[in-house]
Amino acid sequence: MNNLKFIINRLKNKAKDFTWDEMVRILIHFGYKEIPGSDTRQKFINRNQQLIVLQDSTPKVSLKMYELEQIYKILTEENLI
């Protein structure tokens, strides 16, 4: 749990080296499931039908700032962080 808190803190601070793996871990923790797609976009949805669409990335590659801001905004609006 401490590691998850650390990752959430990195998201809140919009760490420039925030990785795809960290993002997936947070989304899964908050109940999002990955929706298989046929294009380069990766989609995640939760039980409230909140959809997050991101450009697919390989592990260990940093997310773009607008992606971090999108994830942060959605998770904040849902009172998850």
N, C-alpha and C positions, 0 to 999 in steps of 0.2 A: 504493500500500500504506500509506503514511503516513496518508492520509485515512481508510482503513479502521481503522487502529489508533486514530485519534482518535475515530471513531464507537464502536468497541468500548469505549474508555475511558469515553465518555459513558454507554454502557449500564451498565457496571460501577458508575459513580457515580450511576446513576439520575437523569440530568439531567431536570429538570422540563419542558424544552422539546424532549425527544427526539421526533423526527418519525416519521411513518408511513414516509416515504421512507428514512430512516436504518434503520428496522427491516427493511424489505424488502431493502435492500442487504446487511445482515448475514446475514439468513436465506438469501438466494441464495448469498452467498459460502460459507456452510457447507453447501450442498447441498440446501437446501429448495426445493421447487417449490410454486407456488400452485395450489390446486385450485379450479376454478371452482365457484361456488355460486349458489343462486337466492335466498338470503336476505341479510340485512345482515351476516352473519358471513363473515369471510375465513378460509380454511383453508390451512395450509402443511404439507407432509409431506416427510420426508427418506427416504433409502434404507432406514433402519432402521424405517420406519413410525411414527416419532415424529411425532405430530400436534400442531400449534399452532393454536388457534382464537381469533380476535380479532374484535372488533366492527369492521366496515369503517369506514374513516375516509378523509377526503379528504387529499391531500398537503398537507404543511406544518402539519397539525394535530397537536398534541402527544398522545402516548399517555398513557393513564391510568397511575397508579403501579402498580396491580395487574397491568397488562399488561406493564410493564417487568419487574416482579418475576417474572412467569411466564416470560418469554423468558429472562431471566438464569438462572433456576433450571434450565430445560431445557438451555440451552447449557452450563451448568456441569456438570450431571449427565452430559452426553455428552462431557465433557472437551474441549469446543471452545474455551472461553475460560477 
